[in-house]
Amino acid sequence: MNLTDLSTLLAAIDIAVKRGAFSVLEIGAVGETATKLNNFLLEAKRQQEEAAAAQAAEAPAEGEHAPAEAAPEAPVAEAEVVAEAPVEQA
């Protein structure tokens, strides 16, 4: 399971809520879990962006060669996030 899978799960929860798939007694727990998942995805995205910025800052200047032991890492797929800012938990 990766961040893209978790993002897809969050989108599925959002669709299910909009379609009334949960009873009034269930919606609180579903909403709370969706909020936690959304906040996790936002934090993961922030960490990925920080890591990419740090890696770019460490990259050798144009014309210089990187040391042989420094192999570039494969980029992590960016997850789609439903909300743009963390949601406060009650």
Secondary structure per residue as TSV (DSSP state, phi and psi in degrees):
chain	resnum	aa	ss	phi	psi
A	1	M	-	360.0	136.4
A	2	N	-	-129.7	-176.5
A	3	L	H	-64.1	-33.4
A	4	T	H	-65.1	-41.1
A	5	D	H	-62.1	-42.9
A	6	L	H	-66.5	-36.2
A	7	S	H	-65.5	-39.9
A	8	T	H	-64.1	-40.6
A	9	L	H	-61.6	-43.7
A	10	L	H	-62.4	-41.3
A	11	A	H	-64.0	-38.6
A	12	A	H	-64.8	-40.1
A	13	I	H	-62.6	-43.9
A	14	D	H	-59.4	-45.3
A	15	I	H	-63.5	-44.3
A	16	A	H	-61.7	-40.3
A	17	V	H	-65.0	-45.9
A	18	K	H	-61.6	-29.4
A	19	R	T	-91.3	3.4
A	20	G	T	73.8	33.3
A	21	A	-	-75.9	-12.4
A	22	F	S	-117.1	145.5
A	23	S	-	-76.9	166.4
A	24	V	T	-60.3	-29.7
A	25	L	T	-77.4	-24.0
A	26	E	T	-90.7	-26.8
A	27	I	H	-62.2	-31.7
A	28	G	H	-61.8	-48.6
A	29	A	H	-66.6	-38.4
A	30	V	H	-64.8	-45.1
A	31	G	H	-63.6	-41.3
A	32	E	H	-63.2	-43.3
A	33	T	H	-66.4	-40.3
A	34	A	H	-63.9	-38.5
A	35	T	H	-63.7	-44.3
A	36	K	H	-61.8	-43.3
A	37	L	H	-64.4	-43.5
A	38	N	H	-62.0	-45.0
A	39	N	H	-62.5	-38.7
A	40	F	H	-61.5	-45.8
A	41	L	H	-64.6	-39.8
A	42	L	H	-62.5	-43.1
A	43	E	H	-65.0	-41.9
A	44	A	H	-62.8	-41.1
A	45	K	H	-63.8	-43.0
A	46	R	H	-60.5	-43.9
A	47	Q	H	-65.0	-39.0
A	48	Q	H	-62.8	-42.7
A	49	E	H	-65.0	-40.6
A	50	E	H	-63.7	-42.8
A	51	A	H	-64.4	-40.4
A	52	A	H	-65.9	-39.6
A	53	A	H	-66.1	-41.3
A	54	A	H	-65.5	-40.0
A	55	Q	H	-66.4	-39.7
A	56	A	H	-65.9	-36.5
A	57	A	H	-68.6	-29.0
A	58	E	H	-86.5	-11.1
A	59	A	S	-63.8	142.2
A	60	P	-	-66.5	152.3
A	61	A	-	-64.0	159.7
A	62	E	T	-58.1	133.8
A	63	G	T	94.2	-17.9
A	64	E	-	-91.4	156.6
A	65	H	-	-106.2	139.7
A	66	A	-	-75.0	149.4
A	67	P	-	-59.2	149.5
A	68	A	T	-60.3	-31.4
A	69	E	T	-78.3	-10.2
A	70	A	-	-95.4	89.9
A	71	A	-	-92.7	137.4
A	72	P	-	-66.6	143.5
A	73	E	-	-90.5	151.1
A	74	A	-	-69.1	138.7
A	75	P	-	-67.9	147.1
A	76	V	-	-88.6	135.8
A	77	A	-	-59.8	135.6
A	78	E	-	-80.5	128.8
A	79	A	-	-85.3	143.7
A	80	E	-	-79.4	132.9
A	81	V	-	-113.7	135.9
A	82	V	S	-70.6	-47.4
A	83	A	-	-104.1	154.4
A	84	E	S	-91.6	-17.3
A	85	A	S	-135.4	151.1
A	86	P	-	-57.3	143.5
A	87	V	-	-100.1	134.1
A	88	E	-	-65.0	136.5
A	89	Q	-	-97.4	140.3
A	90	A	-	-77.7	360.0
